[in-house]
Amino acid sequence: MAKKIKGQYSMDDYKLQQVDVRLRLQEGPAYYSDKPIDNPKDAVDVMKDVLKELDREMVCVVNLDTQLKPVNFNVVSIGSVCESIAPIQNIMKSAILSNTEILMLLHNHPSGSLVPSTQDYELTRRLIEASKLMGMQVADHIIVGGITGDTYSFRNHNPDIFQGQDIDLKYIHKMTGVAEKPSVIKKISEKKSEVPKQKKKPAVKHKEPTR
């Protein structure tokens, strides 16, 4: 009901509307194996045959149930020959919608190199800590080499970053820059407090007129 007179209330002025968020998964192409896909390794075997043939980097996530059985996979992003953008929220989205608690990240290096970049390592750390905040787990992050299909496992080569359930708050602060904000605010407040003092104008003496 629209307002017709200025200052007149309508029913909308007394209402706070609830909205429902309805996101759903939509099935895409399926990849098949010649044996049952019952564990993360089986999923890697299927996905590496796809990833090794690509000429661009692709990031995908395999969602696993509590028994580590693959439920589905999702293509997070497709990038260029040497890089791909994969926001943490996009990686975790399909796992949340699939009602799964464990995920495994995979991406390919079309060059064939299995040497992880600094960005690959940082992405793994960020995903692990973000998953802890959400009550989820990262099974592994696998790099697939182009052409050969050889794989690199972050869990096998960097087991320390997967250990422990405690959230690394220092790393979270480093991720978000929270630790730097107080100092920034302090500098701004200091600048505001430094108000230049106005110089007092000297008093002007008026001479009496001579008669």
Buried (B, 14 or more C-beta within 10 A) or exposed (E): EEEEEEEEEEEEEEEEEEEEEEEEEEEEEEEEEEEEBEBBBBBBBBBBEBBBEBEBBBBBBBBBEEEBBBBBBBEBBEBEEEEBEBEBEBBBBBBBBBEBBBBBBBBBBBEBBBEBEEEBBEBBBBBBBBBBEEEBBBBBBBBBBBEEBBBBBBBEEBEEBBEEEEBBEEBBEBBEEEEEEEEEEEEEEEEEEEEEEEEEEEEEEEEEEEE
